[in-house]
Every structure is written in structure tokens, then in C-alpha cells.
Amino acid sequence: MARFIKSRKKSHGTIPGSLIFIGNQKMEKPEIHLMLYNKETLEEKQIESTDEIPETIPEGSVLWVNIYGLQDTELISKTGERFSIHPLELEDILNTDQRPKVTESESNFTFFLKILQYYEDTERVAGDQISIVLSKNTLVTFQEKPAHYFEPVRERIRSGRGRIRTSGADYLAYALIDTLVDGYIHTIERLGTVLEGMEVEVLQHSQKSTLEKIYRLKTNIGFLRKSIFPLKEIMLTLNKSDSNLIQKKTVSFLKDLNDLTTQSLEAVEIYHNMANDYLNIYHSNVANRTNEVMKVLTIFASIFIPLTFIAGVYGTNFDYLPELHFRFSYFIMWGVMITIAVVMLFYFKRKNWF
């Protein structure tokens, strides 16, 4: 399956809001992880169905429901009914090729983001879909598979470090998105280290393998740009929103997150330009080597043209060539030919042609 766009054959011609999973199934059976916490208490458990999700949330508490696995459309549908998620948003949640964005309604914010990682063994950046639905005192996240991306946030909740246990669901959403952006910067840093380490190879040893490395890096950077660039739109929407789902004390953290997003976007753009520069340098080096070879061949050809002319004249089969029967004609001809070659080489040297 293509990395930049995934097949929509299953959803072709269906009505809007149809719940059809688009992507690769990455686990056999979905899992539901639940955390219910406030300043004093924490309840964390694995549940089997949405029926076990509490109907009411105590005042001052936050409910975080994390669903792993998107292939079970019935589970996604029940979750949508339980938390009043619009069918069009559920359709986007099941589309793992969904462009990163945020949608806002009276009852919730829904974020569609990517989790990005660089795998050194395959030299490839891969991404998973992550959807975050924020409503009053509730946060629901949908992931393609179990992963450690949000484990630092869970550890902060368990230990009660920071303000996360005393803040609302909007701060939890901020913490998760902040973790994702930190991951983006780490991925960009690892990819940038590989790219910057190729500088000497590109400048001095432009081989076919160098071109292959540059192409892989450009493809990875292109995937990063596709996944990260929409973040700017998301940050602008959040910072301009006057929704009561986002508390005033969380706005300052969103502004800091906006700065972090800008930093990651700038880094991606720098590495994108650097990869293009490397490609141009590679082609320039190849062209220069070709020019050097052609220059040497042209010099040799230029020298041998008059020599070939002389050899051609005295290689004819006419009896009445004046110099033909002269005793030293052979040596004179060689002397003239060598003199011409030396004079031409001296002339080319003065012109800095080699």
C-alpha cells in the first residue's frame, strides 16, 4: 500500500458518514484502556466494551478513554454514540490516511494527527493515525495499535506530577498533542543527523549510492512535510477559538505549543531545501566529471587532428612527393609532429583548459 495515499476502493461510491476502515489492520482485537482521575484519586483499567464506560463523571474529574485498533467499525460506532461524535468525524477516524486537521462543534473538538517515527534499519519514516476527541471532562483517543507514545503522559497522571491531575480534559489534550510534537522534533532531528552527515559524501564522493540515499531522504522529508504542515492550521484554529471547552489557563500552553510547531515546521523546511541542494550538487558533480572527461578527450583529439593530417598526406601512394625520397624525411616528419603536439599542449595550458 502506498505511503502517501491509501486505497479508498472500499469507500468508493458510499454515502457520507459510512463507517469503513481504510488502512492496514495492525492488531487482531481492539483494546480499550480507561483512566478516570482527579486531584485525589485515579482509576485505571482495561475494559472489554463501551458498556463498562461510566455514564456520569464526578465533578472535577477527567475521563480518558483510549481505543487501540480501528478495524472494528461496530465498536467505533458505539463509541461515537456514547460520546456524541458526528458520523462524518467517525468516518475520518476510520480513515488512517486522513489529512491532519481539527474540527469544532458545540460539544467537542476532534483532532486528526499523525504519530511519526524514523526507523534506522529501513531508513524510513512511518506514521500511524491518532484521533483525539475532546469534550467536557472527557477525552477519547483512537490509535491504530498499542504504542508507547503517550506513556509519559500516563506516568505524569499516575504520579500526580505537574498540573495534569488538577486541570481539565483540555489540558490533557494539550499534553498529548505536545507529546506528539516533541516526537516530531525528535524524528526530524534523527533524520537531520543523517542528512547533515552526508555533506562530505555529497561534495567529494558522488556515487550512485549517494543518489539513492538522497532520494530516500527526500521521500522521508516529503512524508514529514505532508504530516506536519497542517499543524499550523490546527494551532491557528485553537488559538482563535472561543469555545468553552478550552479554559483560559490552557491558552498560554497552546501558544507555547504553537511556537514548538513553528520550530518543527522550520526545521522540516530547512532539511527539505538541504536535500534539494544535495541533489543539485550531486548532478553538478556528475556533470563536472563528465566535462572533465570530455575536455581530456577533446584535447587529445585536437592534438591528433594535425598529426593525422600529416600522416595522411605522407601515407598516400603518389610517386612524386618531394620529400618521399629524401634521406631524413621520416625523422623530419616526426620532429614536426612532436613540435606541433608540444606547442598545442603549451597553448592549452596557458588558456587553463586543463
C-alpha positions as CSV (number, residue, x, y, z in Angstrom):
1,M,0.0,0.0,0.0
2,A,1.3,3.5,-0.9
3,R,2.7,5.6,1.9
4,F,1.5,9.0,0.8
5,I,-2.1,7.9,-0.1
6,K,-4.0,4.8,0.7
7,S,-6.6,2.9,-1.3
8,R,-10.2,4.1,-1.0
9,K,-11.6,1.3,-3.1
10,K,-13.8,0.1,-0.2
11,S,-15.4,3.6,0.3
12,H,-15.8,4.4,-3.3
13,G,-19.4,5.4,-4.0
14,T,-20.6,5.0,-0.4
15,I,-22.8,7.6,1.3
16,P,-21.1,10.3,3.5
17,G,-20.7,9.1,7.1
18,S,-20.3,5.4,6.2
19,L,-18.1,3.7,8.7
20,I,-15.5,1.9,6.6
21,F,-12.0,1.2,7.8
22,I,-9.3,2.4,5.4
23,G,-5.8,1.3,6.1
24,N,-3.8,-1.7,7.4
25,Q,-5.1,-3.8,10.3
26,K,-2.3,-3.7,12.9
27,M,-3.8,-5.8,15.7
28,E,-6.2,-8.7,15.9
29,K,-8.6,-7.5,18.6
30,P,-9.3,-3.9,19.7
31,E,-8.4,-2.9,23.2
32,I,-10.0,-0.2,25.4
33,H,-7.9,1.5,28.1
34,L,-9.7,3.8,30.6
35,M,-8.3,6.3,33.1
36,L,-10.6,8.3,35.4
37,Y,-8.8,10.8,37.7
38,N,-9.0,13.9,39.7
39,K,-6.6,15.6,42.2
40,E,-7.1,12.9,44.9
41,T,-8.0,9.7,43.1
42,L,-7.1,7.7,40.0
43,E,-8.8,4.7,38.5
44,E,-7.1,2.9,35.6
45,K,-8.2,-0.3,34.0
46,Q,-8.7,-2.3,30.8
47,I,-12.3,-2.8,29.7
48,E,-13.9,-5.1,27.2
49,S,-16.7,-2.9,25.8
50,T,-18.1,0.6,25.8
51,D,-20.8,-0.6,28.2
52,E,-18.3,-0.5,31.0
53,I,-17.5,3.2,30.5
54,P,-19.1,5.2,33.4
55,E,-22.3,7.1,32.4
56,T,-21.5,10.0,34.7
57,I,-18.3,11.6,35.5
58,P,-17.8,13.1,39.0
59,E,-17.4,16.8,39.3
60,G,-13.7,17.9,38.9
61,S,-12.7,14.5,37.3
62,V,-11.5,13.7,33.8
63,L,-12.2,10.6,31.9
64,W,-9.7,9.4,29.3
65,V,-10.7,6.5,27.0
66,N,-8.1,5.2,24.7
67,I,-9.2,2.7,22.0
68,Y,-6.5,0.7,20.2
69,G,-7.4,-0.8,16.9
70,L,-9.7,0.8,14.3
71,Q,-10.9,-2.2,12.3
72,D,-13.9,-2.9,14.5
73,T,-16.4,-0.5,13.0
74,E,-19.2,-1.6,15.4
75,L,-17.0,-0.6,18.4
76,I,-16.2,2.8,16.8
77,S,-19.9,3.3,16.1
78,K,-20.9,2.6,19.7
79,T,-18.2,4.9,20.9
80,G,-19.5,7.6,18.7
81,E,-23.0,7.2,20.1
82,R,-21.7,7.2,23.7
83,F,-19.7,10.4,23.3
84,S,-21.9,12.2,20.6
85,I,-19.3,12.1,17.9
86,H,-20.6,13.1,14.5
87,P,-20.8,10.3,11.8
88,L,-18.6,12.3,9.5
89,E,-15.9,12.6,12.2
90,L,-16.2,8.8,12.8
91,E,-15.7,8.3,9.1
92,D,-12.5,10.3,9.3
93,I,-11.4,8.5,12.4
94,L,-11.6,5.2,10.5
95,N,-9.6,6.7,7.5
96,T,-6.0,6.3,8.5
97,D,-5.0,8.4,5.5
98,Q,-6.9,11.4,6.9
99,R,-5.1,14.7,6.5
100,P,-4.2,16.2,9.9
101,K,-6.9,18.8,10.9
102,V,-9.2,19.9,13.7
103,T,-13.0,20.1,13.6
104,E,-15.0,22.1,16.1
105,S,-18.6,21.6,17.1
106,E,-20.7,22.8,20.1
107,S,-20.0,19.6,22.0
108,N,-16.4,18.7,21.1
109,F,-13.1,19.3,19.3
110,T,-11.8,16.5,17.1
111,F,-8.1,16.4,16.2
112,F,-6.7,14.2,13.5
113,L,-3.0,13.8,13.8
114,K,-0.1,11.5,12.9
115,I,2.4,9.7,15.0
116,L,5.8,9.7,13.2
117,Q,8.8,7.6,13.8
118,Y,12.1,7.2,11.9
119,Y,13.3,3.6,11.6
120,E,17.1,3.4,11.0
121,D,17.0,-0.3,9.9
122,T,14.7,0.5,7.0
123,E,15.8,4.2,6.7
124,R,12.1,5.1,6.5
125,V,9.7,7.4,8.3
126,A,6.4,5.8,9.1
127,G,3.3,7.2,10.7
128,D,0.2,6.0,12.5
129,Q,-3.2,7.7,12.7
130,I,-4.2,9.2,16.0
131,S,-7.6,10.9,16.6
132,I,-8.4,12.9,19.7
133,V,-12.0,13.8,20.6
134,L,-12.2,16.5,23.4
135,S,-15.5,17.2,25.1
136,K,-16.4,18.5,28.6
137,N,-14.4,16.5,31.2
138,T,-13.8,13.7,28.6
139,L,-11.1,12.8,26.2
140,V,-11.4,9.9,23.7
141,T,-8.3,8.8,21.7
142,F,-8.3,6.4,18.8
143,Q,-5.0,4.7,17.8
144,E,-4.2,2.1,15.2
145,K,-2.1,-0.1,17.6
146,P,-0.8,-0.1,21.2
147,A,2.3,2.1,21.4
148,H,4.4,4.0,24.0
149,Y,3.8,7.5,22.6
150,F,1.5,8.6,25.4
151,E,3.2,6.7,28.2
152,P,5.0,9.8,29.6
153,V,1.6,11.5,30.0
154,R,0.2,8.4,31.7
155,E,3.1,8.3,34.1
156,R,2.5,12.0,35.0
157,I,-1.1,11.2,35.7
158,R,-0.1,8.1,37.9
159,S,2.5,10.0,39.8
160,G,0.5,13.3,40.1
161,R,3.4,15.3,38.7
162,G,2.7,18.8,37.4
163,R,-0.7,20.3,36.9
164,I,-2.3,17.5,34.9
165,R,-4.3,16.0,37.8
166,T,-5.6,19.4,38.8
167,S,-6.5,20.5,35.2
168,G,-9.3,19.6,32.9
169,A,-9.6,17.5,29.7
170,D,-8.4,20.4,27.6
171,Y,-5.1,20.3,29.4
172,L,-4.9,16.6,28.8
173,A,-5.5,17.1,25.1
174,Y,-2.7,19.7,25.1
175,A,-0.3,17.3,26.9
176,L,-1.0,14.6,24.3
177,I,-0.5,16.9,21.3
178,D,2.6,18.4,22.9
179,T,4.0,14.8,23.3
180,L,3.3,14.2,19.6
181,V,5.0,17.5,18.5
182,D,8.0,16.6,20.7
183,G,8.1,13.3,18.9
184,Y,8.1,15.1,15.5
185,I,11.1,17.2,16.6
186,H,12.9,14.1,17.7
187,T,12.2,12.4,14.4
188,I,13.3,15.5,12.4
189,E,16.4,15.6,14.5
190,R,17.3,12.0,13.7
191,L,16.6,12.5,10.0
192,G,18.6,15.7,10.0
193,T,21.6,14.0,11.6
194,V,21.6,11.5,8.7
195,L,21.2,14.3,6.2
196,E,23.9,16.5,7.6
197,G,26.3,13.6,7.9
198,M,26.1,13.1,4.1
199,E,27.7,16.5,3.4
200,V,31.2,15.2,2.8
201,E,29.9,12.3,0.7
202,V,27.9,14.5,-1.5
203,L,30.7,17.1,-2.0
204,Q,33.5,14.6,-2.6
205,H,32.2,11.2,-3.4
206,S,29.1,11.5,-5.6
207,Q,28.4,7.9,-6.5
208,K,25.2,6.1,-7.5
209,S,24.6,5.0,-3.9
210,T,24.7,8.7,-2.9
211,L,21.9,9.5,-5.2
212,E,19.8,6.6,-3.7
213,K,20.4,8.0,-0.2
214,I,19.4,11.5,-1.2
215,Y,16.2,10.2,-2.9
216,R,15.3,8.2,0.3
217,L,15.8,11.2,2.4
218,K,13.8,13.5,0.1
219,T,10.9,10.9,0.2
220,N,11.0,10.8,4.0
221,I,11.1,14.6,4.3
222,G,8.2,14.8,1.9
223,F,6.2,12.5,4.2
224,L,7.2,14.6,7.2
225,R,6.0,17.8,5.4
226,K,2.7,16.2,4.5
227,S,2.1,15.1,8.1
228,I,3.4,18.2,9.9
229,F,2.5,21.2,7.8
230,P,-1.3,21.1,8.6
231,L,-0.4,21.5,12.3
232,K,0.0,25.3,11.7
233,E,-3.7,25.4,10.7
234,I,-4.7,23.4,13.8
235,M,-2.7,25.7,16.1
236,L,-4.3,28.8,14.5
237,T,-7.8,27.3,14.9
238,L,-7.2,26.5,18.6
239,N,-5.7,29.9,19.4
240,K,-8.5,31.8,17.8
241,S,-11.3,29.6,19.2
242,D,-13.6,31.0,21.9
243,S,-15.0,27.6,22.8
244,N,-15.8,26.9,26.4
245,L,-14.1,23.5,26.1
246,I,-10.8,25.3,26.3
247,Q,-10.1,27.1,29.6
248,K,-8.3,30.4,29.7
249,K,-5.4,28.9,31.7
250,T,-4.8,26.4,28.9
251,V,-4.5,29.1,26.2
252,S,-0.9,30.1,27.3
253,F,0.2,26.5,26.9
254,L,-1.4,26.4,23.4
255,K,0.7,29.4,22.5
256,D,3.8,27.7,23.6
257,L,2.8,24.7,21.6
258,N,2.3,26.9,18.6
259,D,6.0,28.1,18.9
260,L,7.1,24.5,19.1
261,T,5.1,23.7,16.0
262,T,6.7,26.6,14.2
263,Q,10.1,25.3,15.2
264,S,9.4,21.8,13.8
265,L,8.0,23.3,10.5
266,E,11.1,25.5,10.1
267,A,13.4,22.5,10.6
268,V,11.5,20.4,8.1
269,E,11.7,23.2,5.5
270,I,15.4,23.7,6.1
271,Y,16.1,20.0,5.6
272,H,13.8,19.9,2.6
273,N,15.9,22.7,1.0
274,M,19.1,21.0,2.1
275,A,18.1,17.8,0.4
276,N,17.3,19.7,-2.8
277,D,20.7,21.4,-2.6
278,Y,22.4,18.0,-2.2
279,L,20.6,16.7,-5.3
280,N,21.7,19.8,-7.2
281,I,25.3,19.3,-6.0
282,Y,25.2,15.6,-7.0
283,H,24.1,16.5,-10.5
284,S,26.7,19.3,-10.7
285,N,29.4,16.9,-9.7
286,V,28.4,14.3,-12.2
287,A,28.2,17.0,-14.9
288,N,31.6,18.3,-13.9
289,R,33.2,14.9,-14.1
290,T,31.6,14.4,-17.5
291,N,33.0,17.7,-18.6
292,E,36.5,16.8,-17.3
293,V,36.4,13.6,-19.3
294,M,35.2,15.4,-22.4
295,K,37.8,18.0,-22.0
296,V,40.6,15.5,-21.9
297,L,39.2,13.6,-24.9
298,T,38.8,16.9,-26.8
299,I,42.4,17.9,-26.1
300,F,43.7,14.6,-27.3
301,A,41.5,14.8,-30.4
302,S,42.7,18.3,-31.1
303,I,46.3,17.3,-30.9
304,F,45.9,14.3,-33.2
305,I,43.9,16.2,-35.9
306,P,47.0,17.9,-37.4
307,L,49.2,14.8,-36.7
308,T,46.6,12.6,-38.5
309,F,46.6,15.2,-41.4
310,I,50.4,14.9,-41.8
311,A,50.4,11.1,-41.5
312,G,47.6,11.1,-44.1
313,V,49.5,13.3,-46.6
314,Y,52.7,11.2,-46.4
315,G,50.8,8.0,-46.3
316,T,49.4,8.5,-49.9
317,N,50.7,6.3,-52.7
318,F,51.9,9.0,-55.1
319,D,55.4,8.6,-56.5
320,Y,56.1,12.3,-56.9
321,L,56.1,13.5,-53.3
322,P,59.1,15.9,-53.0
323,E,60.1,14.6,-49.5
324,L,59.4,11.0,-50.3
325,H,63.0,10.1,-51.3
326,F,64.8,12.5,-49.0
327,R,67.1,10.7,-46.6
328,F,65.9,12.3,-43.4
329,S,62.2,12.8,-44.3
330,Y,61.0,10.3,-41.8
331,F,62.8,11.9,-38.9
332,I,61.7,15.4,-40.0
333,M,58.1,14.4,-40.1
334,W,58.3,13.0,-36.5
335,G,60.0,16.2,-35.4
336,V,57.3,18.4,-37.0
337,M,54.6,16.2,-35.4
338,I,56.1,16.3,-31.9
339,T,56.7,20.0,-32.2
340,I,53.0,20.6,-33.1
341,A,51.8,18.4,-30.2
342,V,54.1,20.3,-27.7
343,V,53.1,23.7,-29.0
344,M,49.4,22.8,-28.7
345,L,49.8,21.4,-25.2
346,F,51.6,24.6,-24.2
347,Y,48.8,26.7,-25.7
348,F,46.1,24.8,-23.9
349,K,48.0,25.1,-20.6
350,R,48.2,28.8,-21.0
351,K,44.5,29.0,-21.6
352,N,43.9,26.9,-18.4
353,W,41.9,24.3,-20.4
354,F,43.4,21.6,-18.3
